[in-house]
Amino acid sequence: MLRRLLPRDPSVAGLLALLLLTDARRDTRTTPEGRLLLLEEQDRMRWDRAAIAEGVSLVREALGARPPSRYALQAAIAAVHAEAPSWQETDWREVLALYDVLVELWPSPVVALNRAVAVGFALGPAAGLAALDALSGEPQLAGYGYLPAARADLLRRLGRKREAHLAYTEALLLTDNTVERAFLENRLHMVVEDG
């Protein structure tokens, strides 16, 4: 409806692109039993290609505005993921570059957290962990379960199992969502079994 009312507004185009690109993966986010599937585990063949094509087209339009809106940048990040043929072929350096622009345009602790995760994939888990640890004193992230969850994943990838165990435990304490709790509990058990 907003797009019909404001057909030339790049922020509206960016928001619609973000919604389309996010929704294109809806059916692949969980298993039929309700288990959470990470982006790397999702069946890309089941993603809605028509929604992705429309979203990517809108991203191109939305990025034409200067400065680009936060929605356009978020949609551009989603488009990089949507267009990657596989998880392994994701252009993490492009994702990181987009987050660098987004964090300048919209300086938010949550954006900085997402950027730190991208650092971990683009430059390695040690660099990602350093970026996350720089956010540890951020008051707005105190009690935010995704910070220790992201930290736990990076620690796990670095082979620092004891610290990963503590971070997963902290994330569990801060998470009420049953699907996310089950995912974190599974990761916690994996770290214990590997340790």
C-alpha atoms as an extended CHARMM CRD file, in Angstrom:
* protein
*
       195  EXT
         1         1  MET       CA              0.0000000000        0.0000000000        0.0000000000  PROA      1               0.0000000000
         2         2  LEU       CA              2.8350000000        2.4120000000        0.8650000000  PROA      2               0.0000000000
         3         3  ARG       CA              4.5160000000        1.5660000000       -2.4320000000  PROA      3               0.0000000000
         4         4  ARG       CA              1.3280000000        2.5000000000       -4.3210000000  PROA      4               0.0000000000
         5         5  LEU       CA              1.0060000000        5.7400000000       -2.3690000000  PROA      5               0.0000000000
         6         6  LEU       CA              4.6990000000        6.6710000000       -2.6210000000  PROA      6               0.0000000000
         7         7  PRO       CA              5.9700000000        4.9380000000       -5.7720000000  PROA      7               0.0000000000
         8         8  ARG       CA              9.0960000000        7.0960000000       -6.0780000000  PROA      8               0.0000000000
         9         9  ASP       CA             10.1570000000        7.0600000000       -2.4140000000  PROA      9               0.0000000000
        10        10  PRO       CA             13.4580000000        5.1320000000       -2.1540000000  PROA      10              0.0000000000
        11        11  SER       CA             12.9110000000        4.3850000000        1.5490000000  PROA      11              0.0000000000
        12        12  VAL       CA              9.6140000000        2.6940000000        0.7440000000  PROA      12              0.0000000000
        13        13  ALA       CA             11.2910000000        0.7300000000       -2.0580000000  PROA      13              0.0000000000
        14        14  GLY       CA             14.0330000000       -0.3310000000        0.3730000000  PROA      14              0.0000000000
        15        15  LEU       CA             11.5570000000       -1.3850000000        3.0430000000  PROA      15              0.0000000000
        16        16  LEU       CA              9.4960000000       -3.4050000000        0.5570000000  PROA      16              0.0000000000
        17        17  ALA       CA             12.6980000000       -5.0150000000       -0.7470000000  PROA      17              0.0000000000
        18        18  LEU       CA             13.7200000000       -5.9460000000        2.7930000000  PROA      18              0.0000000000
        19        19  LEU       CA             10.3220000000       -7.4830000000        3.5030000000  PROA      19              0.0000000000
        20        20  LEU       CA             10.3090000000       -9.4630000000        0.2380000000  PROA      20              0.0000000000
        21        21  LEU       CA             13.8630000000      -10.7480000000        0.6450000000  PROA      21              0.0000000000
        22        22  THR       CA             13.2590000000      -11.7320000000        4.2600000000  PROA      22              0.0000000000
        23        23  ASP       CA              9.9290000000      -13.4040000000        3.5480000000  PROA      23              0.0000000000
        24        24  ALA       CA             11.3890000000      -15.3290000000        0.5830000000  PROA      24              0.0000000000
        25        25  ARG       CA             13.1050000000      -17.6430000000        3.1080000000  PROA      25              0.0000000000
        26        26  ARG       CA             10.1330000000      -18.0340000000        5.4550000000  PROA      26              0.0000000000
        27        27  ASP       CA              9.4000000000      -21.7050000000        4.7350000000  PROA      27              0.0000000000
        28        28  THR       CA             13.0240000000      -22.7560000000        5.2350000000  PROA      28              0.0000000000
        29        29  ARG       CA             13.7490000000      -21.1920000000        8.6290000000  PROA      29              0.0000000000
        30        30  THR       CA             12.6110000000      -24.2180000000       10.6280000000  PROA      30              0.0000000000
        31        31  THR       CA             12.2310000000      -27.9340000000       10.1080000000  PROA      31              0.0000000000
        32        32  PRO       CA              8.7180000000      -29.4430000000       10.0360000000  PROA      32              0.0000000000
        33        33  GLU       CA              9.3610000000      -30.3800000000       13.6880000000  PROA      33              0.0000000000
        34        34  GLY       CA             10.0630000000      -26.7360000000       14.5270000000  PROA      34              0.0000000000
        35        35  ARG       CA             13.8720000000      -26.8860000000       14.8500000000  PROA      35              0.0000000000
        36        36  LEU       CA             15.6050000000      -23.6170000000       13.9390000000  PROA      36              0.0000000000
        37        37  LEU       CA             17.6750000000      -23.7360000000       10.7410000000  PROA      37              0.0000000000
        38        38  LEU       CA             20.4980000000      -21.2620000000       10.3330000000  PROA      38              0.0000000000
        39        39  LEU       CA             20.9630000000      -19.5220000000        7.0040000000  PROA      39              0.0000000000
        40        40  GLU       CA             23.7660000000      -21.9460000000        6.1460000000  PROA      40              0.0000000000
        41        41  GLU       CA             21.4190000000      -24.9250000000        6.6950000000  PROA      41              0.0000000000
        42        42  GLN       CA             18.4370000000      -23.6400000000        4.7200000000  PROA      42              0.0000000000
        43        43  ASP       CA             17.4380000000      -25.2790000000        1.4450000000  PROA      43              0.0000000000
        44        44  ARG       CA             18.0090000000      -22.4930000000       -1.0620000000  PROA      44              0.0000000000
        45        45  MET       CA             16.0650000000      -24.4130000000       -3.7040000000  PROA      45              0.0000000000
        46        46  ARG       CA             12.9300000000      -23.7360000000       -1.6370000000  PROA      46              0.0000000000
        47        47  TRP       CA             13.4600000000      -19.9860000000       -1.4290000000  PROA      47              0.0000000000
        48        48  ASP       CA             10.8730000000      -17.9230000000       -3.2950000000  PROA      48              0.0000000000
        49        49  ARG       CA             12.8460000000      -16.8750000000       -6.3920000000  PROA      49              0.0000000000
        50        50  ALA       CA             10.1200000000      -14.5220000000       -7.6600000000  PROA      50              0.0000000000
        51        51  ALA       CA             10.1400000000      -12.6030000000       -4.3550000000  PROA      51              0.0000000000
        52        52  ILE       CA             13.9560000000      -12.4960000000       -4.4530000000  PROA      52              0.0000000000
        53        53  ALA       CA             13.9800000000      -11.1370000000       -8.0170000000  PROA      53              0.0000000000
        54        54  GLU       CA             11.4530000000       -8.4510000000       -7.1110000000  PROA      54              0.0000000000
        55        55  GLY       CA             13.3670000000       -7.6050000000       -3.9330000000  PROA      55              0.0000000000
        56        56  VAL       CA             16.7060000000       -7.3300000000       -5.7580000000  PROA      56              0.0000000000
        57        57  SER       CA             15.1410000000       -5.0470000000       -8.3610000000  PROA      57              0.0000000000
        58        58  LEU       CA             13.7730000000       -2.8200000000       -5.5950000000  PROA      58              0.0000000000
        59        59  VAL       CA             17.1810000000       -2.8040000000       -3.8600000000  PROA      59              0.0000000000
        60        60  ARG       CA             18.8020000000       -1.4310000000       -7.0150000000  PROA      60              0.0000000000
        61        61  GLU       CA             16.1810000000        1.2940000000       -7.1620000000  PROA      61              0.0000000000
        62        62  ALA       CA             16.4560000000        2.1100000000       -3.4460000000  PROA      62              0.0000000000
        63        63  LEU       CA             20.2600000000        2.2980000000       -3.5070000000  PROA      63              0.0000000000
        64        64  GLY       CA             20.0390000000        5.0430000000       -6.1210000000  PROA      64              0.0000000000
        65        65  ALA       CA             19.1510000000        7.5880000000       -3.4430000000  PROA      65              0.0000000000
        66        66  ARG       CA             21.9780000000        9.4270000000       -1.6850000000  PROA      66              0.0000000000
        67        67  PRO       CA             22.4470000000        8.7600000000        1.0920000000  PROA      67              0.0000000000
        68        68  PRO       CA             20.7450000000        5.3670000000        0.9080000000  PROA      68              0.0000000000
        69        69  SER       CA             18.1580000000        4.6550000000        3.5740000000  PROA      69              0.0000000000
        70        70  ARG       CA             18.7970000000        2.1320000000        6.3130000000  PROA      70              0.0000000000
        71        71  TYR       CA             16.1010000000       -0.0440000000        4.7390000000  PROA      71              0.0000000000
        72        72  ALA       CA             17.9160000000       -0.0200000000        1.4010000000  PROA      72              0.0000000000
        73        73  LEU       CA             21.1610000000       -1.0680000000        3.0830000000  PROA      73              0.0000000000
        74        74  GLN       CA             19.4790000000       -3.8000000000        5.1210000000  PROA      74              0.0000000000
        75        75  ALA       CA             17.7740000000       -5.0290000000        1.9630000000  PROA      75              0.0000000000
        76        76  ALA       CA             21.0940000000       -4.9680000000        0.1040000000  PROA      76              0.0000000000
        77        77  ILE       CA             22.5890000000       -7.2080000000        2.8120000000  PROA      77              0.0000000000
        78        78  ALA       CA             19.6110000000       -9.5730000000        2.4950000000  PROA      78              0.0000000000
        79        79  ALA       CA             20.0740000000       -9.5290000000       -1.2980000000  PROA      79              0.0000000000
        80        80  VAL       CA             23.7250000000      -10.6230000000       -1.0040000000  PROA      80              0.0000000000
        81        81  HSD       CA             22.5580000000      -13.6460000000        0.9920000000  PROA      81              0.0000000000
        82        82  ALA       CA             19.6260000000      -14.3370000000       -1.3370000000  PROA      82              0.0000000000
        83        83  GLU       CA             21.7420000000      -14.2210000000       -4.4870000000  PROA      83              0.0000000000
        84        84  ALA       CA             24.5920000000      -16.3920000000       -3.1700000000  PROA      84              0.0000000000
        85        85  PRO       CA             24.3160000000      -19.8490000000       -4.7950000000  PROA      85              0.0000000000
        86        86  SER       CA             25.3880000000      -21.4340000000       -1.5010000000  PROA      86              0.0000000000
        87        87  TRP       CA             26.3820000000      -20.4770000000        2.0180000000  PROA      87              0.0000000000
        88        88  GLN       CA             30.0330000000      -21.0260000000        1.1370000000  PROA      88              0.0000000000
        89        89  GLU       CA             29.7620000000      -18.6100000000       -1.8010000000  PROA      89              0.0000000000
        90        90  THR       CA             28.3320000000      -15.7390000000        0.2480000000  PROA      90              0.0000000000
        91        91  ASP       CA             30.3370000000      -12.5700000000       -0.3750000000  PROA      91              0.0000000000
        92        92  TRP       CA             31.0280000000      -11.7410000000        3.2650000000  PROA      92              0.0000000000
        93        93  ARG       CA             33.3170000000       -8.8570000000        2.3550000000  PROA      93              0.0000000000
        94        94  GLU       CA             30.4220000000       -7.2030000000        0.5330000000  PROA      94              0.0000000000
        95        95  VAL       CA             28.1440000000       -7.8830000000        3.5120000000  PROA      95              0.0000000000
        96        96  LEU       CA             30.7390000000       -6.3020000000        5.7940000000  PROA      96              0.0000000000
        97        97  ALA       CA             31.1300000000       -3.2800000000        3.5030000000  PROA      97              0.0000000000
        98        98  LEU       CA             27.3570000000       -2.7550000000        3.5660000000  PROA      98              0.0000000000
        99        99  TYR       CA             27.3390000000       -3.0170000000        7.3660000000  PROA      99              0.0000000000
       100       100  ASP       CA             30.1590000000       -0.4570000000        7.4990000000  PROA      100             0.0000000000
       101       101  VAL       CA             27.9290000000        2.0070000000        5.6330000000  PROA      101             0.0000000000
       102       102  LEU       CA             24.8470000000        1.0580000000        7.6870000000  PROA      102             0.0000000000
       103       103  VAL       CA             26.5820000000        1.5370000000       11.0330000000  PROA      103             0.0000000000
       104       104  GLU       CA             27.7080000000        5.0100000000        9.9080000000  PROA      104             0.0000000000
       105       105  LEU       CA             24.2190000000        5.9380000000        8.7230000000  PROA      105             0.0000000000
       106       106  TRP       CA             22.3520000000        4.2910000000       11.6080000000  PROA      106             0.0000000000
       107       107  PRO       CA             24.7030000000        3.9070000000       14.5960000000  PROA      107             0.0000000000
       108       108  SER       CA             22.8850000000        1.2920000000       16.6270000000  PROA      108             0.0000000000
       109       109  PRO       CA             24.3770000000       -1.2900000000       19.0060000000  PROA      109             0.0000000000
       110       110  VAL       CA             22.3690000000       -4.0300000000       17.2800000000  PROA      110             0.0000000000
       111       111  VAL       CA             23.7180000000       -2.9890000000       13.8690000000  PROA      111             0.0000000000
       112       112  ALA       CA             27.2210000000       -3.0030000000       15.3760000000  PROA      112             0.0000000000
       113       113  LEU       CA             26.5590000000       -6.5160000000       16.7080000000  PROA      113             0.0000000000
       114       114  ASN       CA             25.4360000000       -7.7240000000       13.2800000000  PROA      114             0.0000000000
       115       115  ARG       CA             28.4870000000       -6.0610000000       11.7460000000  PROA      115             0.0000000000
       116       116  ALA       CA             30.7400000000       -7.9150000000       14.2140000000  PROA      116             0.0000000000
       117       117  VAL       CA             29.1870000000      -11.2120000000       13.1230000000  PROA      117             0.0000000000
       118       118  ALA       CA             29.9020000000      -10.2670000000        9.4970000000  PROA      118             0.0000000000
       119       119  VAL       CA             33.5010000000       -9.4780000000       10.5020000000  PROA      119             0.0000000000
       120       120  GLY       CA             33.7060000000      -13.0100000000       11.8860000000  PROA      120             0.0000000000
       121       121  PHE       CA             32.7710000000      -14.4920000000        8.5250000000  PROA      121             0.0000000000
       122       122  ALA       CA             34.6780000000      -12.0270000000        6.3420000000  PROA      122             0.0000000000
       123       123  LEU       CA             37.9170000000      -11.7900000000        8.3200000000  PROA      123             0.0000000000
       124       124  GLY       CA             37.8040000000      -14.8270000000       10.5880000000  PROA      124             0.0000000000
       125       125  PRO       CA             36.3880000000      -15.7030000000       14.0120000000  PROA      125             0.0000000000
       126       126  ALA       CA             39.2140000000      -14.0250000000       15.9680000000  PROA      126             0.0000000000
       127       127  ALA       CA             38.5150000000      -10.6890000000       14.2530000000  PROA      127             0.0000000000
       128       128  GLY       CA             34.7720000000      -11.1610000000       14.8070000000  PROA      128             0.0000000000
       129       129  LEU       CA             35.3280000000      -11.9340000000       18.4890000000  PROA      129             0.0000000000
       130       130  ALA       CA             37.4300000000       -8.7870000000       18.8950000000  PROA      130             0.0000000000
       131       131  ALA       CA             34.6420000000       -6.7420000000       17.2660000000  PROA      131             0.0000000000
       132       132  LEU       CA             32.0560000000       -8.3460000000       19.5790000000  PROA      132             0.0000000000
       133       133  ASP       CA             34.1740000000       -7.8640000000       22.6810000000  PROA      133             0.0000000000
       134       134  ALA       CA             34.4190000000       -4.1610000000       21.8410000000  PROA      134             0.0000000000
       135       135  LEU       CA             30.6330000000       -4.0630000000       22.3160000000  PROA      135             0.0000000000
       136       136  SER       CA             30.5990000000       -5.8430000000       25.6920000000  PROA      136             0.0000000000
       137       137  GLY       CA             30.2880000000       -2.6070000000       27.6620000000  PROA      137             0.0000000000
       138       138  GLU       CA             27.4070000000       -1.3000000000       25.5360000000  PROA      138             0.0000000000
       139       139  PRO       CA             24.5110000000       -0.7370000000       27.9970000000  PROA      139             0.0000000000
       140       140  GLN       CA             21.8550000000       -1.2870000000       25.3230000000  PROA      140             0.0000000000
       141       141  LEU       CA             23.1900000000       -4.8200000000       24.7160000000  PROA      141             0.0000000000
       142       142  ALA       CA             23.1690000000       -5.8150000000       28.3870000000  PROA      142             0.0000000000
       143       143  GLY       CA             20.6060000000       -8.5650000000       28.6410000000  PROA      143             0.0000000000
       144       144  TYR       CA             20.4310000000       -8.9590000000       24.8450000000  PROA      144             0.0000000000
       145       145  GLY       CA             20.7050000000      -12.7060000000       24.2680000000  PROA      145             0.0000000000
       146       146  TYR       CA             22.0690000000      -12.4560000000       20.7440000000  PROA      146             0.0000000000
       147       147  LEU       CA             25.3640000000      -10.9750000000       21.9910000000  PROA      147             0.0000000000
       148       148  PRO       CA             26.4090000000      -14.0240000000       24.0500000000  PROA      148             0.0000000000
       149       149  ALA       CA             24.9590000000      -16.3280000000       21.3730000000  PROA      149             0.0000000000
       150       150  ALA       CA             27.1190000000      -14.7100000000       18.6880000000  PROA      150             0.0000000000
       151       151  ARG       CA             30.1020000000      -14.7550000000       21.0190000000  PROA      151             0.0000000000
       152       152  ALA       CA             29.5290000000      -18.4570000000       21.7510000000  PROA      152             0.0000000000
       153       153  ASP       CA             29.4940000000      -19.2820000000       18.0510000000  PROA      153             0.0000000000
       154       154  LEU       CA             32.7590000000      -17.4480000000       17.4240000000  PROA      154             0.0000000000
       155       155  LEU       CA             34.3940000000      -19.0810000000       20.4430000000  PROA      155             0.0000000000
       156       156  ARG       CA             33.1780000000      -22.4860000000       19.2310000000  PROA      156             0.0000000000
       157       157  ARG       CA             34.6560000000      -21.8200000000       15.7990000000  PROA      157             0.0000000000
       158       158  LEU       CA             37.9540000000      -20.8940000000       17.4820000000  PROA      158             0.0000000000
       159       159  GLY       CA             37.9490000000      -24.1650000000       19.4470000000  PROA      159             0.0000000000
       160       160  ARG       CA             37.6410000000      -22.3530000000       22.7870000000  PROA      160             0.0000000000
       161       161  LYS       CA             35.0430000000      -24.7960000000       24.0930000000  PROA      161             0.0000000000
       162       162  ARG       CA             35.0200000000      -23.8590000000       27.7840000000  PROA      162             0.0000000000
       163       163  GLU       CA             34.4010000000      -20.1840000000       26.9870000000  PROA      163             0.0000000000
       164       164  ALA       CA             31.8400000000      -21.1630000000       24.3260000000  PROA      164             0.0000000000
       165       165  HSD       CA             30.0320000000      -23.2660000000       26.9450000000  PROA      165             0.0000000000
       166       166  LEU       CA             29.8110000000      -20.2630000000       29.2820000000  PROA      166             0.0000000000
       167       167  ALA       CA             28.5900000000      -17.9760000000       26.4930000000  PROA      167             0.0000000000
       168       168  TYR       CA             25.9160000000      -20.4700000000       25.3490000000  PROA      168             0.0000000000
       169       169  THR       CA             24.7880000000      -20.8060000000       28.9790000000  PROA      169             0.0000000000
       170       170  GLU       CA             24.5130000000      -17.0110000000       29.2620000000  PROA      170             0.0000000000
       171       171  ALA       CA             22.5660000000      -16.8330000000       25.9850000000  PROA      171             0.0000000000
       172       172  LEU       CA             20.1680000000      -19.4890000000       27.2830000000  PROA      172             0.0000000000
       173       173  LEU       CA             19.5330000000      -17.4740000000       30.4290000000  PROA      173             0.0000000000
       174       174  LEU       CA             18.5880000000      -14.4690000000       28.2790000000  PROA      174             0.0000000000
       175       175  THR       CA             16.3410000000      -16.2950000000       25.8100000000  PROA      175             0.0000000000
       176       176  ASP       CA             12.6330000000      -16.9710000000       26.3110000000  PROA      176             0.0000000000
       177       177  ASN       CA             11.8600000000      -18.1380000000       22.7590000000  PROA      177             0.0000000000
       178       178  THR       CA             11.4010000000      -21.9240000000       22.8590000000  PROA      178             0.0000000000
       179       179  VAL       CA             12.7500000000      -22.5220000000       19.3300000000  PROA      179             0.0000000000
       180       180  GLU       CA             15.8520000000      -20.4440000000       20.0410000000  PROA      180             0.0000000000
       181       181  ARG       CA             16.3010000000      -22.1360000000       23.4260000000  PROA      181             0.0000000000
       182       182  ALA       CA             16.2200000000      -25.5650000000       21.7890000000  PROA      182             0.0000000000
       183       183  PHE       CA             18.8190000000      -24.4200000000       19.2540000000  PROA      183             0.0000000000
       184       184  LEU       CA             21.1000000000      -23.0370000000       21.9830000000  PROA      184             0.0000000000
       185       185  GLU       CA             20.6900000000      -26.1470000000       24.1290000000  PROA      185             0.0000000000
       186       186  ASN       CA             21.6920000000      -28.2800000000       21.1360000000  PROA      186             0.0000000000
       187       187  ARG       CA             24.7750000000      -26.1170000000       20.5450000000  PROA      187             0.0000000000
       188       188  LEU       CA             25.6350000000      -26.3200000000       24.2350000000  PROA      188             0.0000000000
       189       189  HSD       CA             25.4450000000      -30.1270000000       24.1240000000  PROA      189             0.0000000000
       190       190  MET       CA             27.6100000000      -30.1750000000       20.9900000000  PROA      190             0.0000000000
       191       191  VAL       CA             30.2980000000      -28.1250000000       22.7620000000  PROA      191             0.0000000000
       192       192  VAL       CA             30.1780000000      -30.4380000000       25.7950000000  PROA      192             0.0000000000
       193       193  GLU       CA             30.4140000000      -33.5650000000       23.6230000000  PROA      193             0.0000000000
       194       194  ASP       CA             33.3200000000      -32.1250000000       21.6020000000  PROA      194             0.0000000000
       195       195  GLY       CA             35.1220000000      -30.9550000000       24.7240000000  PROA      195             0.0000000000
